[in-house]
Amino acid sequence: NLAKVGVEGSNPFARSNFSFINQYLVRRRPLPLSALSGLWECGGGRPVRHAGAWTARTFLMKIHLYTKTWNEEALLPFFFRHYDNIVDRYIVYDDGSTDATLPILSAHSRVEIRNLTRTKARSQVLSFQELNDSMWKESRGQADWVIMTAPDEHLYHPCGLRLYLWASSKAGATAVPALAFQMLTDVFPDPDEHLAETRRQGVQLDDYNKLNIFRPDALLETNFAVGRHTARPVGKVRYPARDRVLLFHYKFLGKEYLRRRYAQLDARRGEIDQTQKWGHQYARPPEELDREFEDLRRRAIDVRGRSARRLSRRKWWRPEPS
């Protein structure tokens, strides 16, 4: 479990080796000032309490991840490479995959596969919405945090997401929305890449700012909108003082992949979905997708750089843009 703490970066809480853990958690030496400032950042801007009591046991949280799949064989290697150092248990609802998705899922020791039942026969979107509001509840009393995401959504924090969530627990946060970027690459990435490290060009995407992470014992209901794009959580809801978790949306992975995937997803929309124009972007003609791709390419920035942190973001959970 200690292996889930370390990631890259200059913050002493984000090293890829275990020297920090050994010196300051196991041997319980006094924490340096740089580490305390790092904890302030990892805690979302709120002070982390009870510093003197930190030990290695502090990090032994349980994190469950819920997602839905349909023919995701191309994205699952990237997905697991990103989340395996964060997640203790994956609960995957599969919507009838016919490619190698199910064998890939079955080969992973921490994955539990469930059959996704369409509760709304004429609407994929409404069926998914109902499932989004219910599936996470089985983690009550079992997990400290749950992550709700999709195979093309990679959640990121510079301190490392697992450590950030531990610090957020200490700071009292119970619900963590993420700030989204539409990521893009000229060609489909190599299968051994860690996309959050190698594919960092993207464009601000505030319509996709989502409630991706929360404490299941703190919330009574999530009340997700269609597509999980907004939520009206009920219960003990406390957001971080600062929003630092990012959502990297890896859909524009080369024009060829984008066209093929959109055509596949368009064919699965139900009658009600088409009437309500849910998922309408999947029906766009190839030339329109090409124009959007080129526009995104012109506007793309390093989503982990300073310019990305300075962006003014529209947040449904905050009264004013920030």
N, C-alpha and C positions, 0 to 999 in steps of 0.2 A: 504493500500500500504506500510506502514511503516513496516508491518510484513515481507515483502520480503527482508529486509536488513540483518537480523541477522542470523548468522550461528556459528558453533563451532570454537574454537581456542583462542589463547592468544592475537591476535591482537585486539585492542579496537574497530576496525571496524567489528569484527566478533563475537560479543557476541550474545547469544541467547535471552537476555533480552533487554529492551528498555532504560536502564539507560544512555547509551552513546547518543542515539538519543535525549533523554529528556534534558540532560545537555548541549551538545555541538551543537545541531542543533536547537532545539526549543527555549532554553533559550539563545543560542548564546554566551556561555562562551568561553574563549580562549582555543584553542586546545592544548593538551599536546604534548610534543616532541614525545612520543611513537605513538600518533595518526598520526603525520606528517610523521614519518617513515613508518607507515602502509600505508598511502596514496601513498607514493613513490612506495611501492611494488604493491599495488592495481592498480596503474597507469601504470604498465608494465615497470617501470624503468624511466619513464618520469615524471617531476614535474607536479603536479596538480595545475592549476592556480586559482586565485581569492578565496583564502581560507577564507577571511573575509566575503564573501557573501553567505556562505553555510547556508541553512535552510532546514527544512524538505521537502519543495517543490522540492528541488534539486533532490530527489530520485524518483519523480513521472514520471519515464520514461515509455515508452510503448515498450514492447518486444513481438514480434510475433515469433512463432515457426512453422516451416513447416516440415512435415514428411510424409512418405508413409507406409501403413500397408497392411499386408495380414496374416490373422490368427495369430494374436499377443496376444491372450487372456492371455497367460502365462506371458508375459513381461509387459503388460500395467500397472498393479498395481505398479511395480517398477518404470516405466517410469514417471507416474504422481506423485508418491511420491518424485521423484528427482526434477522434474521441476515445480511443482505447486507453489513453493515460488519464482519462477523466472519469469515465463511466464504469460503475460496478455491474450494472445489469441493463441489458437492452430488451425492451418489449416491442416487437415489430408486428404490425398488422399488415398482412400482405393481401393485395387486392387481385389475386389470380395471376401472378407472374408466370410467363411462359418461357423466359430466357433462363440464364444461370443464377438469377437472384436467389431462389430458394436453396440450391446447393451451397452458395456462398454463405447465406445466413445459417444454414444447418451446421456448417463447418466451424462456426464461431462458438466458443465454449460459453460465452456470457449472453447469448441471444436466445430469447424465447419467441417462437413464431406463433402468431394467432391468425386465424382466417378473418378477413375483414368482411363483414356482412353489410350489404347495402340496405339500411333500414328505410330509406326513401327510394323506391324503385325508379322514379323518374328524375332523380337528382343525385349525382355523385357529390356535389358540393354540400348539400344539406345532410347527407349521410355522414360525410366527414365532419361537419360541424357538430353533430350530435355525439360522435365518437370522441372528438377533441375535448368535449366538456365532461366526459365520463371516464375515459380509460385511465387517467392518471390517479383516480381515487383508490385504486388497489395498492398504491404505494403509501397510503396513510399508515403510520405506525411502523413502517419498514424502511423508509428513506428519509434522509435529511433534506434533500433537494430532488426535484424532478426537472428534467429538460424535455421540452416539447419542441420538436424540430422536424425537418424534412431531410432526405438524403442529400439535397443540394444546398443545405444551409449549414455553414460552419461557424460556430460561436467562438469568439476570441476575446481574451483580455491579456494585456501585456505582462501581467504578473503570472499568468497561467490561470485557466478558468477554475480549476479545483481549489487552488489556494485562494483565489478571489472569493469563492463561495464560502470557504471556511471563515475568512475575515469578515465577510458580509454577515454571516451568522452571528459572529461576536458583536458586530455593530448594530444588530437588531433588524436588518432588512429581511423581508419575507417574499418579495416579488421583484424580479430583475428583468425589465424590458431590455431589448437590444436595439442598437442603431444600425440600420441596414445599408449595405452597399451592393449595387449590381456589379458583379465582377465579370471581367471578360478577358479572353485570351484569343490570339489569332488562330491558333490550332488547338486541337484537343490535347491536354497535357499527357506526359508520359505516365504510365501506371504506377511508378514508384515515387512520384512526387508527393510532398506534403504541401497542399495548395496554399495554406495560410502563410507559408514561408516563401514559396516560389512564384505564386501568382497573386500579386498584390495590387494590381491596377483595377480600379473600380470607380463608380459614380454614385453619389449620394442617392438613396432610394427611400425616402421617408414614408411612402405608402406601405413599405414592408417592415417598419419598426414594430416589433412584436413583443408580446409577453412570452418569452421563451423559457424562463426559469422561475421556479417558485418553490416554496416550502409546502408540501402537501398537507401537513398537519395544521398549517396556519390558515389555509383558504377553505371556505365552504363550497364556493362555486367559482368558475372562471368566466362563464358567459362570453365565450369567444364569438366574434363576428365571423362571417364566412371568410374562409381562408386564413383565419387567426390574425388578421391584420390589425384588429383592435380587440380589447377585452374590457369587461366590467367586473373585475374580481370582487368577491364578497368574502368577508371574514376579517382576519387580522392582517390588513394589507399595509405594508410599509416599504416604500421604494428606497433605493440608495439615494444619498444626498446628491451624488453626481452620477451621471450615466456614462459608464466607461466600457460596457460590454458591447462588442460589435458583432453584427451578423453579416457574414460574407455569403452572398447568394450566387452560387456557381451554376448559372444557367447558360450564359453566353460563352460557351467553351468552343469557340470556332463556329463559323457560319454553317458548315455542313452538319455538325452535331445539333445546332440550334434548330435548323429547318426540320431535320428528321424527328427530333424530340417533340417539337411543337405539333407536328402533324399527328404523331402518335397520341398525344394528350388531347388534341381536339376531337379525335374519334371516340374518346371515352366520356365526353360530356353528355349529360342526360337532357331530356326534353326541357325540363324546367331550367336547367343551367343555361341552355341556349336562349330561351325566352328572356331570362333575367340578364343575359350577357355576362354571366360568370365564366371566367376563363376565355373571354372573347379574344384575348391576345393570341391564343393558340391558332385561331382561324385566319390570322393575317397572311397575306400573300408573301412569297419569298422576297420580292423586290422591296416590299415595305420593311421586312425584317432586316434586309441588307442596309437600308438607309438608317434604321435605328442603330444597327451595329456600328456603322461609321460615325454616327453622332456620338455614341458612347465612347468610342475610341478617341475622338478629339477632346472630350471633356474628362477623360479618366485621370485620376491622380493615384499616388501611393496611399492606400487606405490606412496604412499604419504610420504615415508621416505626420509632420506638424500641420500641414495644410488641412488634413482631414480632421484634426482635433479642433481646428478653428472654425469649422463650418457651423452655421446656424441651422439647427435641426427642429423639425416639427414633431412634437411628441404628444400623442393623445393623452398620456398620463400626467402631463404638466399643463398648468394654466396658460403659460406663455412659451413661445419658441425660445430655445436656448442652444 
